[in-house]
Amino acid sequence: MDNNAHIFWENVKKEIKLQNTTQEWVAKKAGISFNTLQGWISKAIYPRVNEAVHIAAVLDTSVEYLFRGTVKNNTKAIEIIYRHLPQMYDCLNSIQEAVKKIK
């Protein structure tokens, strides 16, 4: 197991979670079989360069970020948060109303 490959896959998993998507979706969009992706992750094996580029593109991030954990373009994360703000606002209002009814 290559420790740096472990870092690569941890960064991939962070991006998947941040974007509220799945490994299956990333594999499909990157043109990689899901079983292959899972094998790389579980064994901490680097993908080939062209596959790493496809994974980064699907996750709208840089290969450098996936390999190093730095130099991430936060634009996508900000857009995702911004898009979900109305839902979060409605959810908080619902919670507030439910708390009022309990009191």
N, CA, C and O atoms as a DFTB+ gen file, in Angstrom:
412 C
 N C O
     1  1       0.843      -1.187       0.000
     2  2       0.000       0.000       0.000
     3  2       0.880       1.240       0.000
     4  3       1.744       1.379       0.867
     5  1       0.683       2.132      -0.942
     6  2       1.433       3.372      -1.051
     7  2       0.715       4.439      -0.233
     8  3      -0.440       4.765      -0.507
     9  1       1.401       4.980       0.770
    10  2       0.778       5.974       1.647
    11  2       0.277       7.177       0.857
    12  3      -0.780       7.724       1.171
    13  1       1.028       7.597      -0.172
    14  2       0.582       8.737      -0.967
    15  2      -0.663       8.400      -1.780
    16  3      -1.518       9.260      -1.989
    17  1      -0.771       7.159      -2.235
    18  2      -1.985       6.745      -2.941
    19  2      -3.173       6.793      -1.987
    20  3      -4.288       7.129      -2.386
    21  1      -2.927       6.456      -0.729
    22  2      -3.977       6.542       0.286
    23  2      -4.472       7.995       0.398
    24  3      -5.675       8.235       0.502
    25  1      -3.559       8.942       0.377
    26  2      -3.932      10.366       0.432
    27  2      -4.768      10.738      -0.785
    28  3      -5.775      11.435      -0.662
    29  1      -4.348      10.270      -1.971
    30  2      -5.096      10.531      -3.198
    31  2      -6.547      10.075      -3.038
    32  3      -7.476      10.826      -3.337
    33  1      -6.735       8.839      -2.565
    34  2      -8.090       8.301      -2.460
    35  2      -8.885       8.952      -1.341
    36  3     -10.105       9.075      -1.449
    37  1      -8.228       9.368      -0.276
    38  2      -8.943      10.100       0.776
    39  2      -9.467      11.422       0.226
    40  3     -10.582      11.829       0.550
    41  1      -8.674      12.091      -0.600
    42  2      -9.121      13.344      -1.208
    43  2     -10.260      13.110      -2.193
    44  3     -11.184      13.920      -2.276
    45  1     -10.202      12.015      -2.934
    46  2     -11.310      11.670      -3.833
    47  2     -12.578      11.456      -3.009
    48  3     -13.641      11.972      -3.353
    49  1     -12.462      10.697      -1.926
    50  2     -13.643      10.429      -1.087
    51  2     -14.181      11.708      -0.450
    52  3     -15.395      11.861      -0.310
    53  1     -13.298      12.626      -0.063
    54  2     -13.759      13.911       0.486
    55  2     -14.577      14.667      -0.556
    56  3     -15.636      15.215      -0.248
    57  1     -14.079      14.693      -1.788
    58  2     -14.798      15.395      -2.856
    59  2     -16.143      14.734      -3.143
    60  3     -17.145      15.419      -3.349
    61  1     -16.163      13.419      -3.155
    62  2     -17.423      12.709      -3.392
    63  2     -18.433      13.071      -2.317
    64  3     -19.599      13.328      -2.616
    65  1     -17.992      13.091      -1.074
    66  2     -18.898      13.431       0.032
    67  2     -19.343      14.891      -0.059
    68  3     -20.524      15.195       0.109
    69  1     -18.401      15.786      -0.325
    70  2     -18.723      17.211      -0.436
    71  2     -19.760      17.452      -1.520
    72  3     -20.647      18.292      -1.368
    73  1     -19.647      16.723      -2.598
    74  2     -20.550      16.919      -3.733
    75  2     -21.805      16.056      -3.642
    76  3     -22.632      16.036      -4.553
    77  1     -21.927      15.343      -2.523
    78  2     -23.113      14.520      -2.285
    79  2     -23.388      13.575      -3.461
    80  3     -24.505      13.484      -3.970
    81  1     -22.334      12.884      -3.866
    82  2     -22.463      11.931      -4.963
    83  2     -21.905      10.591      -4.504
    84  3     -21.689      10.391      -3.309
    85  1     -21.674       9.689      -5.419
    86  2     -21.232       8.344      -5.058
    87  2     -20.013       7.927      -5.869
    88  3     -19.714       8.500      -6.917
    89  1     -19.326       6.926      -5.363
    90  2     -18.207       6.349      -6.109
    91  2     -18.710       5.747      -7.425
    92  3     -18.019       5.810      -8.441
    93  1     -19.885       5.179      -7.404
    94  2     -20.462       4.598      -8.613
    95  2     -20.629       5.656      -9.701
    96  3     -20.303       5.423     -10.864
    97  1     -21.140       6.818      -9.309
    98  2     -21.357       7.905     -10.257
    99  2     -20.029       8.384     -10.833
   100  3     -19.906       8.586     -12.041
   101  1     -19.034       8.565      -9.963
   102  2     -17.719       9.028     -10.410
   103  2     -17.122       8.024     -11.391
   104  3     -16.602       8.408     -12.439
   105  1     -17.195       6.748     -11.053
   106  2     -16.640       5.718     -11.933
   107  2     -17.309       5.771     -13.308
   108  3     -16.635       5.748     -14.338
   109  1     -18.622       5.840     -13.310
   110  2     -19.364       5.867     -14.570
   111  2     -18.985       7.074     -15.407
   112  3     -18.705       6.945     -16.599
   113  1     -18.977       8.256     -14.784
   114  2     -18.666       9.492     -15.511
   115  2     -17.214       9.523     -15.985
   116  3     -16.911      10.125     -17.015
   117  1     -16.316       8.877     -15.239
   118  2     -14.893       8.865     -15.603
   119  2     -14.561       7.745     -16.589
   120  3     -13.432       7.653     -17.071
   121  1     -15.545       6.894     -16.888
   122  2     -15.312       5.807     -17.821
   123  2     -14.485       4.671     -17.239
   124  3     -13.734       4.000     -17.947
   125  1     -14.638       4.468     -15.931
   126  2     -13.898       3.429     -15.207
   127  2     -14.924       2.489     -14.598
   128  3     -15.971       2.929     -14.124
   129  1     -14.629       1.201     -14.609
   130  2     -15.589       0.292     -13.972
   131  2     -15.583       0.543     -12.459
   132  3     -14.554       0.860     -11.862
   133  1     -16.753       0.392     -11.873
   134  2     -16.888       0.609     -10.427
   135  2     -16.005      -0.358      -9.648
   136  3     -15.400       0.024      -8.646
   137  1     -15.928      -1.611     -10.102
   138  2     -15.087      -2.596      -9.417
   139  2     -13.620      -2.198      -9.451
   140  3     -12.900      -2.388      -8.471
   141  1     -13.176      -1.651     -10.566
   142  2     -11.791      -1.193     -10.676
   143  2     -11.546      -0.050      -9.695
   144  3     -10.552      -0.048      -8.970
   145  1     -12.452       0.916      -9.677
   146  2     -12.316       2.050      -8.761
   147  2     -12.265       1.565      -7.315
   148  3     -11.410       1.997      -6.543
   149  1     -13.172       0.677      -6.954
   150  2     -13.182       0.153      -5.584
   151  2     -11.885      -0.574      -5.252
   152  3     -11.368      -0.460      -4.141
   153  1     -11.366      -1.318      -6.215
   154  2     -10.105      -2.025      -6.001
   155  2      -8.952      -1.065      -5.759
   156  3      -8.136      -1.279      -4.863
   157  1      -8.886      -0.015      -6.554
   158  2      -7.828       0.987      -6.365
   159  2      -7.931       1.616      -4.985
   160  3      -6.929       1.789      -4.292
   161  1      -9.156       1.954      -4.596
   162  2      -9.360       2.600      -3.299
   163  2      -8.991       1.651      -2.164
   164  3      -8.254       2.034      -1.255
   165  1      -9.488       0.434      -2.205
   166  2      -9.246      -0.493      -1.089
   167  2      -7.783      -0.916      -0.990
   168  3      -7.286      -1.182       0.104
   169  1      -7.098      -0.977      -2.119
   170  2      -5.685      -1.377      -2.108
   171  2      -4.737      -0.189      -2.118
   172  3      -3.518      -0.365      -2.111
   173  1      -5.292       1.029      -2.133
   174  2      -4.506       2.266      -2.198
   175  2      -3.519       2.206      -3.365
   176  3      -2.311       2.366      -3.191
   177  1      -4.064       1.972      -4.545
   178  2      -3.274       1.919      -5.774
   179  2      -3.613       3.148      -6.604
   180  3      -4.782       3.482      -6.797
   181  1      -2.567       3.818      -7.093
   182  2      -2.803       4.960      -7.968
   183  2      -3.454       4.516      -9.278
   184  3      -3.138       3.449      -9.803
   185  1      -4.363       5.339      -9.801
   186  2      -4.845       5.083     -11.158
   187  2      -3.769       5.541     -12.148
   188  3      -2.824       6.230     -11.765
   189  1      -3.912       5.160     -13.409
   190  2      -3.026       5.698     -14.443
   191  2      -3.286       7.200     -14.560
   192  3      -4.341       7.688     -14.155
   193  1      -2.334       7.914     -15.108
   194  2      -2.426       9.377     -15.188
   195  2      -3.697       9.811     -15.900
   196  3      -4.404      10.697     -15.421
   197  1      -3.995       9.195     -17.042
   198  2      -5.197       9.613     -17.778
   199  2      -6.467       9.351     -16.975
   200  3      -7.435      10.102     -17.087
   201  1      -6.471       8.293     -16.165
   202  2      -7.643       8.009     -15.335
   203  2      -7.749       8.994     -14.182
   204  3      -8.851       9.394     -13.808
   205  1      -6.607       9.390     -13.611
   206  2      -6.609      10.407     -12.551
   207  2      -7.137      11.725     -13.097
   208  3      -7.868      12.438     -12.409
   209  1      -6.768      12.052     -14.332
   210  2      -7.265      13.284     -14.965
   211  2      -8.774      13.209     -15.142
   212  3      -9.474      14.192     -14.895
   213  1      -9.286      12.059     -15.566
   214  2     -10.736      11.898     -15.737
   215  2     -11.462      12.013     -14.396
   216  3     -12.507      12.658     -14.311
   217  1     -10.920      11.400     -13.362
   218  2     -11.539      11.472     -12.029
   219  2     -11.575      12.917     -11.547
   220  3     -12.597      13.382     -11.041
   221  1     -10.463      13.625     -11.704
   222  2     -10.409      15.035     -11.285
   223  2     -11.414      15.871     -12.070
   224  3     -12.085      16.731     -11.499
   225  1     -11.520      15.628     -13.362
   226  2     -12.463      16.390     -14.189
   227  2     -13.901      16.135     -13.758
   228  3     -14.704      17.065     -13.673
   229  1     -14.220      14.886     -13.490
   230  2     -15.578      14.534     -13.045
   231  2     -15.903      15.230     -11.732
   232  3     -17.033      15.669     -11.516
   233  1     -14.906      15.329     -10.855
   234  2     -15.117      15.961      -9.546
   235  2     -14.894      17.475      -9.594
   236  3     -14.973      18.153      -8.570
   237  1     -14.614      17.996     -10.790
   238  2     -14.402      19.431     -10.978
   239  2     -13.336      19.959     -10.030
   240  3     -13.527      20.976      -9.362
   241  1     -12.222      19.261      -9.982
   242  2     -11.093      19.674      -9.160
   243  2      -9.826      19.412      -9.951
   244  3      -9.888      18.980     -11.102
   245  1      -8.698      19.666      -9.354
   246  2      -7.432      19.448     -10.055
   247  2      -6.791      18.132      -9.633
   248  3      -7.024      17.630      -8.534
   249  1      -5.987      17.591     -10.527
   250  2      -5.229      16.388     -10.199
   251  2      -4.272      16.711      -9.054
   252  3      -4.044      15.889      -8.166
   253  1      -3.722      17.911      -9.090
   254  2      -2.807      18.323      -8.022
   255  2      -3.490      18.254      -6.664
   256  3      -2.898      17.774      -5.697
   257  1      -4.717      18.723      -6.582
   258  2      -5.427      18.646      -5.306
   259  2      -5.609      17.195      -4.866
   260  3      -5.386      16.865      -3.702
   261  1      -6.010      16.340      -5.785
   262  2      -6.229      14.947      -5.410
   263  2      -4.935      14.288      -4.924
   264  3      -4.954      13.486      -3.990
   265  1      -3.823      14.627      -5.556
   266  2      -2.546      14.036      -5.150
   267  2      -1.957      14.680      -3.898
   268  3      -1.368      13.992      -3.064
   269  1      -2.111      15.994      -3.763
   270  2      -1.448      16.707      -2.676
   271  2      -2.376      17.208      -1.592
   272  3      -1.938      17.445      -0.466
   273  1      -3.645      17.372      -1.907
   274  2      -4.579      17.908      -0.927
   275  2      -4.540      19.409      -0.832
   276  3      -5.082      19.990       0.108
   277  1      -3.898      20.053      -1.804
   278  2      -3.799      21.515      -1.811
   279  2      -4.162      22.041      -3.198
   280  3      -4.361      21.271      -4.138
   281  1      -4.242      23.345      -3.302
   282  2      -4.523      24.042      -4.545
   283  2      -5.853      23.593      -5.127
   284  3      -5.953      23.248      -6.304
   285  1      -6.857      23.605      -4.289
   286  2      -8.190      23.208      -4.716
   287  2      -8.968      24.434      -5.155
   288  3      -8.926      25.481      -4.508
   289  1      -9.663      24.292      -6.242
   290  2     -10.557      25.336      -6.702
   291  2     -11.862      25.174      -5.934
   292  3     -12.569      24.182      -6.111
   293  1     -12.182      26.141      -5.087
   294  2     -13.364      26.044      -4.236
   295  2     -14.649      26.522      -4.905
   296  3     -15.709      26.535      -4.280
   297  1     -14.559      26.907      -6.148
   298  2     -15.736      27.428      -6.837
   299  2     -16.887      26.434      -6.826
   300  3     -18.027      26.810      -6.554
   301  1     -16.603      25.182      -7.115
   302  2     -17.660      24.165      -7.160
   303  2     -18.308      23.992      -5.788
   304  3     -19.532      23.908      -5.686
   305  1     -17.498      23.938      -4.737
   306  2     -18.037      23.772      -3.387
   307  2     -18.916      24.951      -3.015
   308  3     -19.979      24.774      -2.420
   309  1     -18.486      26.131      -3.357
   310  2     -19.269      27.332      -3.051
   311  2     -20.592      27.301      -3.814
   312  3     -21.636      27.651      -3.263
   313  1     -20.552      26.887      -5.074
   314  2     -21.779      26.792      -5.869
   315  2     -22.743      25.771      -5.275
   316  3     -23.950      26.007      -5.233
   317  1     -22.218      24.644      -4.816
   318  2     -23.060      23.606      -4.217
   319  2     -23.719      24.147      -2.949
   320  3     -24.922      23.974      -2.755
   321  1     -22.953      24.789      -2.102
   322  2     -23.493      25.355      -0.862
   323  2     -24.537      26.419      -1.189
   324  3     -25.618      26.434      -0.600
   325  1     -24.219      27.294      -2.112
   326  2     -25.138      28.359      -2.494
   327  2     -26.456      27.780      -3.013
   328  3     -27.532      28.282      -2.687
   329  1     -26.364      26.719      -3.825
   330  2     -27.554      26.094      -4.389
   331  2     -28.428      25.471      -3.302
   332  3     -29.648      25.406      -3.454
   333  1     -27.820      25.014      -2.209
   334  2     -28.572      24.358      -1.146
   335  2     -29.031      25.309      -0.037
   336  3     -29.759      24.884       0.861
   337  1     -28.635      26.551      -0.073
   338  2     -29.023      27.498       0.974
   339  2     -30.534      27.622       1.153
   340  3     -31.002      27.611       2.291
   341  1     -31.315      27.739       0.084
   342  2     -32.768      27.834       0.297
   343  2     -33.339      26.615       1.019
   344  3     -34.203      26.757       1.885
   345  1     -32.867      25.425       0.672
   346  2     -33.342      24.209       1.338
   347  2     -32.938      24.222       2.812
   348  3     -33.729      23.853       3.680
   349  1     -31.709      24.648       3.089
   350  2     -31.249      24.698       4.479
   351  2     -32.070      25.713       5.265
   352  3     -32.411      25.471       6.423
   353  1     -32.385      26.838       4.653
   354  2     -33.187      27.870       5.293
   355  2     -34.582      27.320       5.628
   356  3     -35.077      27.496       6.742
   357  1     -35.206      26.653       4.649
   358  2     -36.538      26.066       4.875
   359  2     -36.490      25.019       5.982
   360  3     -37.392      24.948       6.817
   361  1     -35.451      24.219       5.988
   362  2     -35.308      23.173       7.006
   363  2     -35.173      23.801       8.396
   364  3     -35.802      23.345       9.351
   365  1     -34.368      24.827       8.502
   366  2     -34.197      25.495       9.798
   367  2     -35.503      26.139      10.260
   368  3     -35.834      26.094      11.444
   369  1     -36.234      26.730       9.339
   370  2     -37.534      27.304       9.698
   371  2     -38.500      26.228      10.177
   372  3     -39.246      26.453      11.130
   373  1     -38.500      25.070       9.535
   374  2     -39.362      23.967       9.958
   375  2     -39.005      23.493      11.356
   376  3     -39.886      23.217      12.170
   377  1     -37.729      23.401      11.627
   378  2     -37.274      22.996      12.955
   379  2     -37.712      24.031      13.988
   380  3     -38.184      23.682      15.070
   381  1     -37.550      25.296      13.645
   382  2     -37.941      26.367      14.563
   383  2     -39.438      26.292      14.860
   384  3     -39.853      26.453      16.007
   385  1     -40.241      26.049      13.834
   386  2     -41.695      25.947      14.040
   387  2     -42.034      24.729      14.911
   388  3     -42.910      24.805      15.772
   389  1     -41.344      23.616      14.687
   390  2     -41.609      22.412      15.470
   391  2     -41.234      22.635      16.941
   392  3     -41.926      22.152      17.838
   393  1     -40.161      23.350      17.182
   394  2     -39.736      23.638      18.557
   395  2     -40.766      24.525      19.244
   396  3     -41.061      24.337      20.424
   397  1     -41.316      25.495      18.507
   398  2     -42.341      26.366      19.067
   399  2     -43.574      25.576      19.493
   400  3     -44.170      25.864      20.531
   401  1     -43.954      24.590      18.704
   402  2     -45.137      23.774      19.007
   403  2     -44.909      22.910      20.255
   404  3     -45.839      22.634      21.013
   405  1     -43.686      22.503      20.445
   406  2     -43.364      21.678      21.620
   407  2     -43.433      22.489      22.900
   408  3     -43.846      21.973      23.938
   409  1     -43.041      23.728      22.842
   410  2     -42.993      24.582      24.035
   411  2     -44.343      24.899      24.509
   412  3     -44.498      25.609      25.503
